[in-house]
């Protein structure tokens, strides 16, 4: 709704600047240009503010894995005679900045509840997306460089009350698939510390899989316990040495 556009067209070139509208419960503002000469090409620059990302991702990528509202910046060029060809030839940049939403299909805090009770044999497990599970977050940020239809990210940052997620990976826009490697840092383990859980998300948009490395997480928790005991032993020895030194100093001044 509330569409505003100024159109200039000449010799197969069409420029829409500005191009603004209210959509997805938010708004967009930017420009769009189309070159219909030879192989058609499109250039789009848009800032979307306060939008609901779920229907946007479904409409743009047929990807249903995020909930939340926030801002999306798009600066892309595409060319080709079909939609498929344009997606595979996309170049430019994208960014997401969302708040109060959820990653759909997996509940990470639930997976690591009672981490100490997992058996020593627990290692890599592959999990399908479960539509009834979610991992809530208070902040989701990511920026992408897009080259030949592949959007690469190196700065994924997700914050939630019990966890932090960092990672990097690719969204293959041209082939509707995803490959992400992340490290999920969870607080409040049974020992009172943190645990780092490697999680890899990959596959076609229609059949995404999570690979969760419980073995690496258990090794991390075990290492923290050993480090804590070593540190406690060092502190104990230090305290005893200080007491002995105090005793010797007192003896010198008697």
N, C-alpha and C positions, 0 to 999 in steps of 0.2 A: 504494500500500500504506500501512498504518498510518493509515487514515483516522480522523479525529476530527471529529465535528460535533455541535453542540447545535441542535435545531430548535424554533422556536416559530412556531405558525401560528394566525391568527385573522382571520376575515372576509376571506379572500382575500389576506392578507399572510403571507408566509413569511420568517422570518429564520433564517439559519444562521450562528451566531456563538458560538464560533469554528468555522472551517472550516479544517482542516489535513490534510496528507497528504504522503507521500513520492511523488515523481513525476519523470520526466525526469532520473533520476540525482541529484536534489536533493530539496528540500522546499518546501512552500508553507504560509503561515500568514496567515489573514485572515478575511474575512467575505463573505457573499453574501446579498442580500435580493431577494425577488421580490414584486411587486405584481400580482396577477392580476385586479384590478378594472379595468373598462373596457379601455383599451389596455394590454396587459401591459408591465411595465417591470422591469428588472433593475439592481441596483447591486452592483458587485463591488469589493472592496478586498483586494488580495493582495500579499504580498511573497514572491517566489520566490527561493530561495537555492541556489547551487551547481548550477543546472540546466543540462542540455544544450539549447542554444537551437535546434539544428537541427530536432528533431522537434516542439518547441513551435511554431515558426513554420510548419512544414508543417501541423500540426493546426489552428492558430488562424487562419492567413491563407492557407494553400496557397502559401506563399512559401518558396522554397528558394535562399537566397543567402548564408547565414551559417553558420559553424561556430564553436564555442567554448562554454565553460562560464562561468557567472557568475550575476549577480543581475538580476532583473527586478521592477520595481514597477508595479502596475496599480491605477488608481483611476478606474473608468469607470461611467457610467450609460447605459443603452440602453432604448429602448422601441419597440414595434411588434408587429404580429401575425405577422410572419415573421422569419426569421433575416436576410434581406436588408434588411428595413426597419430592424431593430435596428442592423445595422452602419452604415447610413446616418444613424442618429440618435445615434450614440455621441458622448459628451462626457466630458471629464475629462483625465487625464494618464497618461503611460507613461514609463518610463525603462529603459535598458539599461546594464549595466556588466559587460563580458566580458573575459576574459583568454585568451591563447594560443589563438587561433583563426584563421579565414581568411574573407576575402570570396571567395565562389565565382563562377566564371565569367570571371575576368580576372586576368592576372598583370602588374601594373603595373611592377615592376622589370624584367621581361623586355622589356616594350614599349620601355623607354627605354635599354636596353643599347646602347652605341655611338651615343648621341644625336648626336654630331658627324657621323656618317656619313649622317644623313638628308638628303635633298635639299632645296634651298630651296623647292621646290614643295610639300613636305609641309605639309598644313594640317589641316583637320578630317576625321577618319575615323570612320565609324560601324561599330561592332563588335558582333556578337551574343555572347551568353554562350556560353562554351566550358566544358563540364562537366569538361574535363580540366585547366583552369587555375585557379589560386588566388593570392590575395595574402595572405600570412600576416601576422598582427599579434600584438603582445604585449598590447595594450590597445585596447578599443573602448567608447567612452562616447557616449551620446546621450540627451537628454530630449525629450519631446514634449508639446505641448498639443493635445488632441483636440477638434475642434468640428465637429458635424454630419457625423461619419464621416471627417473628414480630420485626420490626425495631422501637425502641423507641427513641424519641428525647426530650431533655429538654432545648436546647439552641438555638432555632430558632431565628435568627436575620436578619431582612430585613430593609434596609434603602432606602428611596426615598426622593425627595425634599419636599413633603408635609406630609410624614408620616414615622412612625417607627412601625415595627411589631415584637412582641415577643410572644413566645408561646411554647407549648409542645404537644406531641401526638404520635400516632402510625401509621405506615404503615404496614398493614398486608400483607406481600408479599405472604404468602401461600394461602390467600383467596381473593387477589386482592381487598382490601378495605382500607379505610383511615379514621382516627378519630383524628382530631386536634382541640385544643382549643387555640385561639390566642387573644391577646389584641392589637388593632390597635390604636396607638396614632397619632392623626391628629392635625396639627398646623393650625393657621390662621382661627379660627372660626370667626363668625361675631363680637364676643366680643373681638377679638384680642388674645384669649388664645388658649388652646388646648382642645381636646375632646378625650376620650378613648372609643372606640367602640369594645365590645366583639363580636368576630366572630368565629363560630364553623364550621369546614369543615368536612363532614362525608359522608359515603356511599361507594358503590362499585365504582371502577374506571370508570365504564361505565355510572354511574348516580350520580355523586357527587352533594351534596347540601350544600349551605351556609346558616347558621342560623345567622342572624344579629340582635343584641339586641339594637334597637334604643332607647328603654326606658331607658336602663342603660346609654347610651351616653347623652341623654337629662338630666338625673339626675346629671350626672357629670358636664355638662355645667352649670346647675342651681346652683349647689354647688359652683362652681368657682365664679359665679356672687355674691352669698351671701358672700363668703369669701372675695372677693374684696371689697364689701361695708363695711364689718366689719373692714377690714384693713384700709380703707380710713377714717372711723369714728375714729379709734384709733389714726391715724396720726393727724387728725383734733384736737382731744382732747389734744394730746401731744403738738401740736403747740400752742393752747390756753393756756395750763398750763405754757409753757415756757414764753409766753408773759406776763402772770400775774406775774410770778416769777421775770421777768426783771423789771416790774413796781414796785414791792415791794422792790427790791434791790436798785433801784434808789431812792426811798423814804427814805431809811435808811441813805443814804449818802448826803442828802440835808442839 
